[in-house]
Every structure is written in C-alpha cells, then in structure tokens.
Amino acid sequence: MHQPQTYEVDGDAIREERMQAGLTQTELAEQAGISQRFVSHLETGTRKRMKPKTYRRLREALQVPDSRIRRMPPRPTEDKPPPHERK
C-alpha cells in the first residue's frame, strides 16, 4: 500500500520560531490554517509528521526556511550490517 508523502518536523524549532515571531499558538494556527491543538501537538512532539500542503502553510506563517523546522532523514551508514543481521 502506498504511503502519502509527509514531512517530519522539529517541534522545539517550531516553538522557538513561533515565540520569536511573537505569536501565540492560536495566532500561528489561524495563519497556517490549522488547529491550535495541532500546533500544540507538533510543539510537544505528540505529532511529528505533516502533509506537504499543511507543512508549506506552517512554514509560510513562520517565515522560515525548510531546514529550520524540518527534521532531515538520518544519513545511512557506510558500513553494511554483518551477514547474520541482513534479511
């Protein structure tokens, strides 16, 4: 089954950017077109993933670059697992 694309976000960074912008959770939610509860869940880490359109609206409301609030996927290790651990 195909999983829709989502972005993993950094809740601490979202909170920091919101506070630096002088916004309440409610104000940010209104500007981004999402609920205050969703903003709260993102900031606390209860929710970590967002759909692309919602993510873009949040970034625009905060006026931040992608690299500031998005968690980048971990880099793969260069060493392959030992043969007994491969499947």
Secondary structure, DSSP 8 states (H G I E B T S, - for coil): ------EEB-HHHHHHHHHHTT--HHHHHHHHTS-HHHHHHHHHTS--EE-HHHHHHHHHHHT--HHHHB-------SS---GGG--
